[in-house]
Amino acid sequence: MHTATILAAGEGGWANAYPIIPHPGELIFGIIAFAILYFVVAKKVVPRLEAMYAERAAAIEGQIAEADQAQAEAQEALEQYKAQLAEARQEAAKIREDAREQGAQIVAEMRAKAQAEAQRITESASAQIEAERQQTIVSLRSEVGRLATDLAGRVVGESLEDEARQRRTVERFLAELEAAPAADASMAPATSQVQGS
């Protein structure tokens, strides 16, 4: 029966007898074409695809490495910036503190200079006032002496032209004048006690 089937197929009925199974010639041709295609793909296409894949993978890995390196450099730059910022803040604080101390020192120096100048002016004014007072006292003594001499000459009736006599008389008169307020002051309480009793 098998032989009959083959003979029937040989008469043009192969496709009718085995509709699923390809013709042996087509099958052989397909196997050879597949083998050639597999050989070409395996020898030409796959190595090129693998090389392209390797290049692409290497490029991606390189880019990842560059990105990691750039990120590390950026982190390092950020740390340096933070360190410089902290150092700048410390320097600014130190400069402010130095300026505050210098300002306080300048104020203290200016205050000391002002006090010294005020002391000098006060001492100079006091010395000038004392000199003027002494000059006034000398002038008043001279004037009082002259007036006392004239008055004494008129009262006593004698001439006090002698300079030594004038000086003694004037000095005695001035001493009595200076002693008189002290005596008046000591007598005032006694007088008030007498009046009170």
Beta strands, then each sheet from edge to edge (+ up, - down):
end
